[in-house]
Amino acid sequence: MRREKSPFGRSRPGLGERIVWLLVGLIVLRTWVIEGFPVPCRVTGGSMACTLLGEHCQLTCPDCGYPLVCQLGDPADDRRAVCPNCGYAFDVAEAPLELAGDRVLVDRTAWVFAEPRRWEVVAFRHPSARGGLAVKRVAGLPGELIQVRAGDVYVDGKIQRKTLRQQRAVRVLVYDADFRPRLEPAPPARWYGRTEASGWERVGGRLAHDAGPADRPIDWLVYGHWRRGGRPGEVVATPITDVCGYNQDRPRREEAVRPVRDVMLSFRIADTLGRGLLWLWATDGWEQFAVRVDPQGGSYTVLHSVAARQGKGQGKGTVPFSSDENRDSPQVIAAGKLPSALNGMTLEVSLFDQQFLLAMNGRPVAVWPYDRPDGAPPPPAEPLAIGSQGLGVVLQSLRVWRDVYYASPLDEVAAANLEKGFRLGGDEYFVLGDNSPISEDSRTWPEARTVAANMLIGRPILVIFPVGEFAWGGQHIQVPELGQIRYIR
């Protein structure tokens, strides 16, 4: 670009450069002065729960003590809530204070010099509501062929797999072992030893196993999912489902609930003792993976078994393969050195989006994508297990998560079109809500099913005023929870 010479000997910008700087100035004036940067917005709906909360109530489960954040039904009706952690159903005797939705800070300059990436949260003008704003997560980019099949997003025929960071952004908590039912008759534990002679026991809020000979069989601690039955203490084994505890005001028919095979396990190792091995195991009903951790050798090995394909270990009663048996023909698919000592380490294992992922201390160390056929067996009620082979170990913060299951629209024609796929235009985005069962988004909008680039407002970056309830002098007051201010992922 040619620069002119000023009378004082310094270079003077040419016409083209001056035009560029004028445009930059207009952008800055519009976003920073006229419209403001950043802009606070109030969330009113629940389509992005629990990433972003609309109007909600805070309850505590009378059985396990789990804190519920949810929407309730009409106060005039008899209201009941079901704990998403232990399944306990209880009456909400006193109408709780309805709290305002999250107040979110939106960066209006985010898309001035960049474009949204997949799985990023965006704010935009609602295509079906005049002047209204909406917040969703980008699932499809301009020019792509988008399909939604069996709860997953496909682009140009390929499933879209999330990174660990993206998995953490959308994962939904299924069970937190720190909150265990205590009312009698209590249901069985979700984490239990595989055999009656199991050495696993609960010590306070932790699960522990004693040390022993390193050559003894693996003692498995299995996660078994269930729902409460009709009689006190009765449970029915079932796969993890896409039920969301936030939606207490929108009960779903049983046939509309979908089983979810994309699961994640996370926990922290508080202490270890002895010279044995730690094992992890996960299955989606089709593939199964095991991780062998050797703290003395400072190494790990990931094994992949095809036993599920051969018809073994489907549904409740799945038995993780043993280290001294070769019937499952396990194959080594990854191995490496431990990034640190096992004591204090945080471990995560996930099967999101037909991909095995192992992370240690927040860093992925093994990633293995695979393809699952449409006719695969259903997901099991026992998808996860932790094993001790002579190793004394104490586990804490044991949590089970699931991925978002993007359900098909109830309209059969719309569902068929979505599964078949449609091509986005050169400036169109396909967006989805994290709270899929109730979200109105690109799957369900009756007219414009996409968001045009010129409708994008910005990127939500921070929840600045999450609201809590404070009791004082018999009054319930809404106050900002400053400690809960959080970055939006």
C-alpha positions as CSV (number, residue, x, y, z in Angstrom):
1,M,0.0,0.0,0.0
2,R,1.5,3.3,-1.1
3,R,2.2,5.9,1.6
4,E,2.4,9.6,0.9
5,K,5.2,11.9,2.2
6,S,4.2,14.6,4.7
7,P,5.7,18.1,4.6
8,F,7.5,17.2,7.9
9,G,9.3,14.2,6.4
10,R,7.1,11.5,7.9
11,S,5.1,9.0,5.9
12,R,1.4,9.9,5.6
13,P,-1.2,7.1,5.1
14,G,-2.5,6.8,1.5
15,L,-6.2,6.8,0.6
16,G,-6.6,3.0,0.8
17,E,-5.1,2.9,4.3
18,R,-7.2,5.8,5.5
19,I,-10.3,4.0,4.4
20,V,-9.3,0.8,6.3
21,W,-8.7,2.9,9.4
22,L,-12.0,4.6,9.0
23,L,-13.8,1.3,8.8
24,V,-12.0,0.1,11.9
25,G,-13.0,3.3,13.7
26,L,-16.6,2.8,12.7
27,I,-16.6,-0.8,14.0
28,V,-15.1,0.3,17.3
29,L,-17.6,3.2,17.6
30,R,-20.5,0.9,17.0
31,T,-19.5,-1.9,19.3
32,W,-17.9,0.0,22.1
33,V,-19.8,3.3,22.3
34,I,-23.1,3.0,20.6
35,E,-24.0,-0.6,21.4
36,G,-21.5,-1.2,24.2
37,F,-18.8,-3.7,24.8
38,P,-19.5,-6.0,26.5
39,V,-23.3,-6.2,26.9
40,P,-25.1,-7.8,29.9
41,C,-28.1,-10.0,29.0
42,R,-30.5,-11.9,31.3
43,V,-31.2,-15.6,30.5
44,T,-34.9,-16.4,30.7
45,G,-35.4,-19.9,29.3
46,G,-33.9,-23.3,30.2
47,S,-32.7,-24.5,26.7
48,M,-29.1,-24.1,27.7
49,A,-29.3,-25.6,31.2
50,C,-27.2,-26.4,33.0
51,T,-24.5,-24.3,31.2
52,L,-26.8,-21.3,31.5
53,L,-29.8,-21.1,33.9
54,G,-33.1,-19.4,33.2
55,E,-35.7,-18.8,36.0
56,H,-35.2,-21.6,38.5
57,C,-35.6,-22.9,42.0
58,Q,-33.1,-24.3,44.4
59,L,-34.1,-27.5,46.3
60,T,-32.3,-30.1,48.4
61,C,-33.1,-33.8,48.1
62,P,-34.5,-35.0,51.5
63,D,-32.9,-38.4,50.9
64,C,-29.3,-38.0,49.6
65,G,-28.9,-34.2,50.2
66,Y,-28.1,-33.4,46.6
67,P,-28.7,-29.8,45.6
68,L,-31.2,-29.5,42.8
69,V,-31.4,-26.6,40.4
70,C,-34.6,-26.9,38.5
71,Q,-37.8,-25.4,37.0
72,L,-41.0,-26.4,38.8
73,G,-44.6,-26.5,37.6
74,D,-47.5,-24.2,38.3
75,P,-47.7,-23.2,42.0
76,A,-51.4,-23.9,41.9
77,D,-50.7,-27.6,41.2
78,D,-49.4,-30.2,43.7
79,R,-45.8,-30.0,42.8
80,R,-43.4,-32.9,43.1
81,A,-39.7,-33.1,42.3
82,V,-37.5,-36.1,41.5
83,C,-33.8,-36.0,42.5
84,P,-31.6,-36.5,39.4
85,N,-28.9,-38.1,41.6
86,C,-30.8,-40.8,43.6
87,G,-34.2,-40.8,42.0
88,Y,-36.1,-40.0,45.2
89,A,-39.5,-38.3,44.5
90,F,-40.8,-35.8,47.1
91,D,-43.5,-33.2,47.5
92,V,-42.4,-29.6,47.4
93,A,-44.6,-28.5,50.3
94,E,-43.6,-24.8,50.5
95,A,-43.3,-22.9,47.2
96,P,-39.6,-22.1,46.9
97,L,-38.5,-18.7,45.8
98,E,-38.2,-18.5,42.0
99,L,-34.7,-17.1,41.2
100,A,-33.9,-15.0,38.2
101,G,-31.9,-16.4,35.3
102,D,-28.2,-16.0,35.0
103,R,-27.0,-12.5,33.9
104,V,-24.5,-13.1,31.1
105,L,-21.8,-10.8,29.6
106,V,-21.8,-10.9,25.8
107,D,-18.7,-9.9,23.8
108,R,-20.1,-8.2,20.8
109,T,-16.7,-8.0,19.1
110,A,-16.1,-11.8,19.1
111,W,-17.2,-12.3,15.5
112,V,-15.9,-9.1,14.0
113,F,-12.5,-10.6,13.0
114,A,-13.3,-14.3,13.6
115,E,-15.9,-16.9,12.9
116,P,-17.7,-19.2,15.4
117,R,-16.2,-22.7,15.8
118,R,-18.1,-25.9,16.4
119,W,-19.3,-26.3,20.0
120,E,-18.9,-22.6,20.8
121,V,-21.7,-20.8,22.5
122,V,-23.1,-17.9,20.5
123,A,-25.7,-15.1,21.0
124,F,-27.9,-14.2,18.1
125,R,-31.2,-12.6,17.0
126,H,-33.8,-15.3,17.2
127,P,-34.9,-16.2,13.6
128,S,-38.5,-16.8,14.7
129,A,-39.0,-14.1,17.4
130,R,-38.9,-10.4,16.3
131,G,-36.1,-8.6,18.1
132,G,-35.6,-11.5,20.6
133,L,-32.1,-12.8,21.5
134,A,-31.2,-16.4,21.9
135,V,-28.1,-18.3,23.1
136,K,-27.2,-21.8,21.7
137,R,-24.2,-23.9,20.8
138,V,-22.9,-24.1,17.3
139,A,-23.1,-27.6,15.8
140,G,-22.9,-27.0,12.1
141,L,-20.8,-24.5,10.1
142,P,-21.5,-22.9,6.7
143,G,-21.6,-25.2,3.7
144,E,-21.7,-28.4,5.7
145,L,-24.2,-31.3,5.3
146,I,-25.7,-31.7,8.8
147,Q,-27.3,-34.9,10.2
148,V,-28.5,-35.8,13.7
149,R,-28.6,-39.5,14.3
150,A,-29.0,-41.5,17.5
151,G,-28.2,-38.4,19.5
152,D,-25.0,-37.5,17.7
153,V,-24.1,-34.8,15.2
154,Y,-22.8,-35.8,11.8
155,V,-21.1,-33.5,9.3
156,D,-20.7,-34.8,5.7
157,G,-21.4,-38.3,7.0
158,K,-18.8,-38.2,9.8
159,I,-19.6,-38.1,13.5
160,Q,-18.3,-35.0,15.2
161,R,-16.1,-35.9,18.2
162,K,-15.4,-33.5,21.0
163,T,-12.2,-32.7,22.7
164,L,-11.8,-33.1,26.5
165,R,-12.4,-29.4,26.9
166,Q,-15.6,-29.6,24.8
167,Q,-16.8,-32.7,26.6
168,R,-16.5,-30.9,30.0
169,A,-18.4,-28.0,28.6
170,V,-21.5,-30.0,27.8
171,R,-21.4,-33.1,30.1
172,V,-24.4,-33.7,32.3
173,L,-23.9,-35.1,35.8
174,V,-25.6,-38.5,36.3
175,Y,-24.4,-39.5,39.7
176,D,-22.2,-38.1,42.5
177,A,-21.1,-40.7,45.0
178,D,-20.7,-38.0,47.6
179,F,-24.5,-37.9,47.9
180,R,-25.8,-41.3,49.0
181,P,-29.4,-42.1,50.0
182,R,-29.9,-42.5,53.7
183,L,-33.7,-42.8,54.3
184,E,-34.9,-46.3,55.0
185,P,-35.6,-48.5,53.1
186,A,-32.5,-47.4,51.2
187,P,-31.9,-48.5,47.7
188,P,-28.8,-50.5,46.8
189,A,-25.5,-48.6,46.2
190,R,-24.8,-47.5,42.7
191,W,-21.1,-48.5,43.2
192,Y,-20.7,-52.0,44.5
193,G,-18.3,-54.9,44.6
194,R,-18.7,-57.5,41.9
195,T,-18.5,-60.4,44.3
196,E,-19.7,-61.0,47.9
197,A,-16.0,-61.3,49.0
198,S,-15.1,-57.9,47.5
199,G,-12.7,-55.8,49.5
200,W,-14.2,-52.5,48.4
201,E,-15.8,-50.5,51.2
202,R,-17.1,-47.0,51.8
203,V,-15.0,-45.0,54.3
204,G,-16.8,-41.7,55.0
205,G,-17.4,-40.1,51.6
206,R,-14.7,-42.2,50.0
207,L,-14.4,-45.7,48.4
208,A,-11.4,-47.7,49.5
209,H,-9.7,-51.0,48.9
210,D,-7.0,-52.6,51.0
211,A,-3.6,-53.8,49.7
212,G,-2.8,-57.5,49.0
213,P,-0.8,-59.8,46.7
214,A,-0.2,-58.3,43.3
215,D,-1.0,-61.7,41.6
216,R,-4.5,-62.0,42.9
217,P,-7.6,-61.6,40.5
218,I,-9.0,-58.1,39.8
219,D,-11.5,-57.0,42.4
220,W,-14.0,-54.9,40.5
221,L,-16.0,-52.0,41.8
222,V,-18.9,-51.7,39.3
223,Y,-21.3,-48.8,38.6
224,G,-24.8,-50.1,38.2
225,H,-27.5,-47.6,37.0
226,W,-31.1,-47.9,38.1
227,R,-34.3,-46.1,38.6
228,R,-36.6,-46.3,41.6
229,G,-39.5,-48.7,41.4
230,G,-43.0,-48.4,42.6
231,R,-42.4,-49.9,46.1
232,P,-40.1,-48.4,48.8
233,G,-36.5,-49.5,48.3
234,E,-37.3,-51.2,44.9
235,V,-35.1,-50.4,42.0
236,V,-35.1,-51.4,38.3
237,A,-31.8,-51.8,36.4
238,T,-31.7,-49.5,33.4
239,P,-29.2,-47.8,31.1
240,I,-28.4,-44.1,31.7
241,T,-31.0,-42.0,30.0
242,D,-31.3,-38.4,28.6
243,V,-33.6,-37.3,31.5
244,C,-32.5,-33.8,32.7
245,G,-33.2,-33.0,36.4
246,Y,-33.6,-29.3,35.5
247,N,-36.9,-30.0,33.7
248,Q,-39.1,-30.9,36.7
249,D,-42.0,-28.9,35.1
250,R,-41.9,-31.0,31.9
251,P,-42.4,-34.7,32.6
252,R,-41.8,-36.9,29.6
253,R,-43.6,-40.1,28.5
254,E,-41.5,-43.2,29.1
255,E,-41.3,-44.0,25.4
256,A,-39.8,-40.5,24.7
257,V,-36.9,-41.1,27.1
258,R,-33.7,-42.2,25.3
259,P,-30.9,-44.5,26.6
260,V,-27.5,-42.8,26.4
261,R,-24.3,-44.8,25.8
262,D,-21.9,-41.8,25.8
263,V,-20.7,-41.9,29.4
264,M,-17.8,-40.4,31.4
265,L,-16.2,-41.4,34.7
266,S,-14.1,-38.9,36.8
267,F,-12.5,-39.3,40.2
268,R,-9.4,-38.4,42.3
269,I,-7.0,-40.8,43.9
270,A,-6.6,-39.7,47.5
271,D,-4.0,-42.4,48.4
272,T,-2.4,-45.6,47.3
273,L,-0.6,-48.5,49.1
274,G,1.2,-51.6,48.0
275,R,2.6,-52.8,44.7
276,G,-0.5,-53.8,42.8
277,L,-2.4,-52.5,39.8
278,L,-5.3,-50.1,39.3
279,W,-7.8,-51.0,36.5
280,L,-10.5,-48.9,34.8
281,W,-13.1,-50.3,32.5
282,A,-15.8,-48.8,30.2
283,T,-18.2,-50.1,27.6
284,D,-21.0,-48.7,25.4
285,G,-22.6,-52.1,24.8
286,W,-20.6,-52.6,21.6
287,E,-17.0,-51.8,22.4
288,Q,-15.2,-52.2,25.7
289,F,-11.9,-50.7,26.9
290,A,-9.7,-51.3,30.0
291,V,-6.9,-49.2,31.4
292,R,-4.2,-50.9,33.4
293,V,-2.3,-48.5,35.7
294,D,1.0,-49.6,37.2
295,P,2.0,-47.1,39.9
296,Q,5.3,-48.9,40.7
297,G,6.4,-48.9,37.0
298,G,5.0,-45.4,36.4
299,S,3.1,-46.6,33.3
300,Y,-0.3,-47.2,31.9
301,T,-1.7,-49.5,29.1
302,V,-5.0,-49.2,27.3
303,L,-6.6,-52.5,26.1
304,H,-9.5,-52.8,23.7
305,S,-11.7,-55.9,23.7
306,V,-14.2,-57.1,21.0
307,A,-16.1,-59.2,23.5
308,A,-19.2,-57.1,23.2
309,R,-19.3,-57.6,19.4
310,Q,-19.3,-61.4,20.0
311,G,-22.4,-61.1,22.1
312,K,-20.8,-61.2,25.5
313,G,-21.4,-58.8,28.3
314,Q,-24.5,-57.0,27.1
315,G,-26.9,-55.4,29.5
316,K,-26.8,-55.9,33.3
317,G,-24.4,-58.5,34.4
318,T,-21.5,-57.4,32.3
319,V,-18.3,-58.8,33.7
320,P,-15.1,-56.8,32.9
321,F,-12.5,-59.1,31.4
322,S,-9.9,-60.5,33.7
323,S,-6.2,-60.0,33.4
324,D,-5.5,-63.8,33.5
325,E,-8.0,-64.7,30.8
326,N,-7.5,-64.3,27.0
327,R,-11.0,-65.2,25.9
328,D,-11.8,-61.5,25.2
329,S,-8.6,-61.2,23.0
330,P,-7.8,-57.7,24.4
331,Q,-5.5,-55.7,22.2
332,V,-3.1,-52.9,23.3
333,I,-4.1,-49.7,21.6
334,A,-2.1,-47.2,23.7
335,A,0.6,-47.1,26.4
336,G,2.8,-44.5,28.1
337,K,4.3,-43.1,31.2
338,L,2.3,-41.6,34.1
339,P,2.6,-37.8,34.1
340,S,2.9,-37.8,37.9
341,A,2.6,-40.0,40.9
342,L,-0.7,-41.7,41.3
343,N,-1.4,-40.1,44.7
344,G,-3.5,-36.9,44.1
345,M,-4.1,-37.7,40.4
346,T,-7.4,-36.9,38.7
347,L,-8.5,-39.5,36.2
348,E,-11.2,-39.2,33.5
349,V,-12.4,-41.9,31.1
350,S,-15.1,-41.2,28.5
351,L,-16.9,-42.8,25.6
352,F,-18.4,-39.7,24.0
353,D,-19.1,-39.6,20.3
354,Q,-17.8,-43.1,19.5
355,Q,-14.4,-42.2,21.0
356,F,-12.4,-43.6,23.9
357,L,-10.6,-40.9,25.8
358,L,-8.3,-41.2,28.9
359,A,-7.1,-38.1,30.7
360,M,-4.8,-37.7,33.6
361,N,-4.7,-34.5,35.6
362,G,-6.8,-32.8,33.0
363,R,-4.5,-33.8,30.0
364,P,-5.6,-36.4,27.4
365,V,-3.0,-39.2,27.2
366,A,-5.0,-41.6,25.0
367,V,-7.6,-41.1,22.4
368,W,-9.1,-43.9,20.3
369,P,-12.0,-43.2,17.8
370,Y,-14.1,-46.1,16.7
371,D,-17.2,-46.8,14.6
372,R,-20.3,-48.3,16.0
373,P,-22.9,-49.9,13.6
374,D,-26.5,-48.9,13.7
375,G,-27.6,-52.3,14.8
376,A,-25.4,-52.4,17.9
377,P,-26.9,-53.8,21.1
378,P,-28.4,-51.4,23.6
379,P,-26.2,-49.7,26.2
380,P,-25.8,-51.7,29.4
381,A,-26.9,-50.8,32.9
382,E,-23.3,-51.4,34.1
383,P,-21.1,-49.3,31.8
384,L,-18.2,-48.5,34.2
385,A,-16.0,-50.3,36.7
386,I,-12.8,-49.6,38.7
387,G,-10.6,-52.5,39.7
388,S,-7.9,-53.2,42.3
389,Q,-5.4,-56.0,41.7
390,G,-3.5,-56.1,45.0
391,L,-3.3,-52.3,45.2
392,G,-4.6,-50.4,48.2
393,V,-6.4,-47.3,47.0
394,V,-8.7,-44.6,48.3
395,L,-10.9,-42.8,45.8
396,Q,-12.8,-39.6,46.2
397,S,-15.0,-37.2,44.1
398,L,-16.4,-40.2,42.2
399,R,-18.8,-38.9,39.5
400,V,-20.5,-40.4,36.5
401,W,-21.5,-38.1,33.6
402,R,-23.2,-38.4,30.2
403,D,-23.0,-36.5,26.9
404,V,-25.9,-34.4,25.6
405,Y,-28.3,-36.6,23.6
406,Y,-29.7,-34.6,20.7
407,A,-33.1,-36.1,20.3
408,S,-34.9,-36.1,17.0
409,P,-38.0,-33.8,16.6
410,L,-41.4,-35.4,17.5
411,D,-42.6,-34.6,14.0
412,E,-41.8,-37.7,11.9
413,V,-41.2,-35.7,8.7
414,A,-38.8,-33.3,10.4
415,A,-37.0,-36.2,12.2
416,A,-36.6,-38.1,8.9
417,N,-35.3,-34.9,7.1
418,L,-32.8,-34.3,9.9
419,E,-31.5,-37.9,9.8
420,K,-31.2,-37.7,6.1
421,G,-29.4,-34.4,6.4
422,F,-29.5,-31.0,4.8
423,R,-26.9,-28.6,3.4
424,L,-26.2,-25.3,5.1
425,G,-25.8,-22.2,3.0
426,G,-22.5,-20.3,2.8
427,D,-23.4,-18.0,5.7
428,E,-25.6,-20.3,7.8
429,Y,-25.0,-22.0,11.2
430,F,-26.8,-24.9,12.7
431,V,-27.3,-24.4,16.5
432,L,-28.5,-26.6,19.3
433,G,-29.4,-26.2,23.0
434,D,-27.6,-28.1,25.7
435,N,-30.9,-29.0,27.3
436,S,-31.9,-31.0,24.3
437,P,-35.3,-32.4,25.5
438,I,-36.9,-28.9,25.8
439,S,-34.7,-26.8,23.5
440,E,-36.2,-25.1,20.5
441,D,-33.3,-24.8,18.0
442,S,-32.3,-25.8,14.5
443,R,-34.0,-29.2,14.9
444,T,-37.4,-27.8,15.6
445,W,-37.8,-24.2,14.3
446,P,-40.7,-24.3,11.9
447,E,-39.5,-21.8,9.4
448,A,-35.8,-20.6,9.4
449,R,-33.9,-23.6,10.8
450,T,-30.5,-21.9,10.7
451,V,-28.9,-18.8,11.9
452,A,-27.4,-16.4,9.3
453,A,-24.0,-14.9,10.0
454,N,-25.5,-11.4,10.0
455,M,-27.8,-12.4,12.9
456,L,-24.9,-13.2,15.2
457,I,-24.6,-10.7,18.1
458,G,-21.6,-12.0,19.9
459,R,-20.1,-14.6,22.2
460,P,-21.3,-15.1,25.8
461,I,-18.2,-15.1,27.9
462,L,-19.1,-14.8,31.6
463,V,-21.9,-15.4,34.0
464,I,-21.6,-12.3,36.1
465,F,-24.6,-12.6,38.4
466,P,-25.7,-16.1,39.2
467,V,-28.5,-15.6,41.8
468,G,-28.9,-17.5,45.1
469,E,-31.5,-17.4,47.9
470,F,-30.7,-15.9,51.3
471,A,-33.0,-16.2,54.3
472,W,-33.1,-13.3,56.8
473,G,-35.7,-12.4,59.4
474,G,-38.2,-14.8,57.9
475,Q,-37.8,-13.3,54.5
476,H,-36.2,-14.9,51.4
477,I,-34.0,-12.6,49.4
478,Q,-32.3,-13.0,46.1
479,V,-28.6,-12.2,46.2
480,P,-25.8,-12.4,43.7
481,E,-23.5,-15.4,44.4
482,L,-20.2,-13.8,43.7
483,G,-18.3,-17.1,44.3
484,Q,-20.3,-18.7,41.5
485,I,-19.2,-16.3,38.8
486,R,-18.0,-18.5,36.0
487,Y,-16.5,-18.5,32.5
488,I,-18.8,-19.9,29.8
489,R,-17.3,-22.8,27.9
